[in-house]
């Protein structure tokens, strides 16, 4: 792995992190998270998000393999692993997103890399190009196979990351809609009541029953809007689940019951 110390005008990191090229700085600011027309994404409300850095791409098979080689990450989730999981063909799919990740696998990789999973607030702030009111990461246009890789394009197989540049955000983030869902730090709560207003994660006093995922993935009929919120048991996985890491100043979380 490559080593880089991040010190770009925010807080200086307390330690070195295993970070490569491909990190994008998202300058902090305020925006309205959520959407009142979506039951799970309401009520929309203003929040502040501190500056953070986010990977341009979803975690790739090649990146994840380095964590497996280091003896930290599990190569496969528990149980039967479908052939459409990219790890089974890791040499030919090295630049594809590492899919079939459950929450623990995603979290372990980002922590090993000296980073962490995004909070829902950070994820949506990045997906909206710092708070635009566009419904999709690329703007207003309805999804197509030139903008996002979805079930309509190829139901079961991912594409190499950053294959669809027309679907990028203004900051150049790839695949914020489609290819693979991205696990977040947050415990899933079925609406945004009591959502933290400082960019931190929603957590629970005990291990949550569900974790939030964002972004849409292959094999899913969920909409690709930037405010759409999915959720699953943290132990669940399928071929459309992956991860994207962030790095930034920590914030306290609000715990809900």
N, C-alpha and C positions, 0 to 999 in steps of 0.2 A: 504493500500500500504506500501511498504518498503521504507526506506530512506537510502540513501548512498551519501556521498560527494565524488565526483570524483576528485582526484588529483594525476595523474599518470605520471608525468613527462612532461605534456604539460602546458597549462595555468590553474591556479586554478580557479574553477568556482566562480562566484560572489555570488551565492546563492545555497542553497541545492536544490536537484532535487529529484523527486519521481522516483527513479531508483531501479530496482530489480537486482537479479543475471541475468546473461545472456547477459551482455554487453561485446562486443569484441573491444579491442583497435586496430585501424588500424593506424600503424605508417606512418607518412607523407612521401611524396617523389614525384618524377616526373614520368610521364608516357605519352604515346601517347594515347589520347582519340580519339575515333571514328574509322572509317574504310572507306577508299577511295572507296571501292566497293559498298557502300551503300549510296544512294543519301541523305537520311536524316541524316546519320552519318558522312558525310564528310564536309570539308576536315579533315582528321586525323591530329593532331597537338600536340606538347608537352605542358603539363601544370604542374603546381605544386599544390599539394594538402596537406594542413596542417594535422597534426595528429587529429584524431577524434575517437569517440566511436560509435558503431552501435549495434543495437539489433541483437542478434543471430537469432531471429525469426521474422516473421511478427507479427504485433499486433494481439493478440489472442482475442477471444470472451470474455474470462474471464477478461483479462486486460481492454478491452474496457468497460465492464460492470461496473467496478469500477468508470470510468469517468461518466457514465450515472447515477450511484447511487449518485455521488457527485453533480449532477445537472448541469454539464458543457456540456457534450456531448449529442447529439440527439441519441435516440435509433434507429430511422429509418430515411432514407432519405425521402424527400417529395414525395408524390404520392403513387401509388400502389407498394407494396413490394413483390416480388416473393417469393414463399415458399422455394426456394433454397438459400435464404439469411440466413446465419447461426444464426442471431439474433432470428429468429422465433423458433429455437430449441437450444437456448443458453445453457440449462442445459446439454444436451447430446453432444453438440459440443463446449464445453468450451475451448478445446485445439486446435480448428480449427482457421484458420485466420479469423479475423473479416472482412467479405466481404460486398459487396454492399455499399461501402463508396464512397461518392463524395469527392471532394478535401477539402471542408470546414470541413467535418467531420474528415477526416484524419489529417488535420492541427490542428484542435481544440484538438484532443486527444494528439498529440505529445506535443503541447504547455502546456496542462494541466499537462502532465507528466514531465515538466521541460526540455523538449528536443525540437526537431523540425524535420521536414521532411528533408531528404537528398537532397543535390544539385545533379544534374545529374553527375557532376564530381566526387563527393564523392561516389555516387552509383556505377559508373563504375569502379572506383579505387578499391572499395571493392569487386565487382563481379569478377574482374580479379586477385584477390589475390595480390593486390598491383602492378598491371601493367604487368602481364604476357600477352603474345599475344595469349593465348588460346581462342578459339571461344566461349567456354562455361564455366560456373563457375567451373566445375569439371575437365576440360581439353579438350582433342581433340575428345573424343568419341562422336558419334552422339547421340542425345537424345533418351532415352528409358524410359519406365515406372518404371525402377529401379533407374533412375537418376532425373527425373522431372515429376511432376503430371500435365498432360495437357489434352486437349480435346481428344487426342487419347487414354487416359487411362480411363477417366470417364468424359463425356462432361460437366456435370452440377454441380457436387459436389466436394467440396474441400476435402483435407485429413488433419488430424492433423498435426500441424507444426513439422518439423524435422522428418518426417516419412521416408525420403529417404536419409540417411547419405552418401551414395555413390555419391550423387549429391552436397555435400557441397564444399565450397571453402577451400583453404589450412588453413584459419583461423577458419574454422568450421561454417561459416554462412550457414544457411539452406534456401532452397527454393528461392535462388536468380534467379532461372529460374523455372517457373511454379507455381502452386497453385493459387496465386493471384498477379495481377499486383500491383505495388507499386507507389503511387503518389510521385512526387518530388516537390521541391520548385519552379522549373524553369517554367517560361513561355515558351511554345513551340515555337521554331523558326525552319523553315524547313530545316536548315542545320547548320553547326558549324562555319560559317563565323561570326566573331566578338564574338565568345564564350569567356567568361572570362578565363584568363590563370592562375588564382590564386585559383581555386577550388570553387569560389563563384557561386551564381545562376544568371541566365539570367532573368531579370525582365523587365517590361514595365512601361511606365509613368502612364498608367491607368490599370485597371483590365484587365488581358489578356483574349483573346478569348479562348485560349487553354492552358492547363497545360501538362507537359510531364510526362509520366509513363514509368516505366522500369520493365523488368523481365519476362513478359509473364504470362498468367493466363488461367484458365479453360475457355472453350468456345471460345477461340481465335485461329485463324490460323496464327498469327504472329510468326516469327521465334524466337527461344529462345537464340540467340546469345547475348553476353554481350554488344554489341554495338547497338543492335536494339532499336529504339526509337519509342514509341507509344504516342498518344496524344488524348485528349478529352476535350470537354467543361467541365469546373470545376464543373458544376452542374450534370453532367452525372454520372450514376453508373450502374453497373451490377454485377452479382455474382462472377466475376473474378477480382474485384477491391478491394484492401486493402491498407495497409500502413506498413512502417517500420520506426522507429524513430532513429535519431542520436543525439549525443551531442558533441559539439566541439567549438573551438574558432570561433567567428563570423568573417566574411570577408565582405568587401564592395562588392556590386553587380554592374555589368555593365548593364545599361538600354539600351534597343534597341527600335527602332521605327518600 
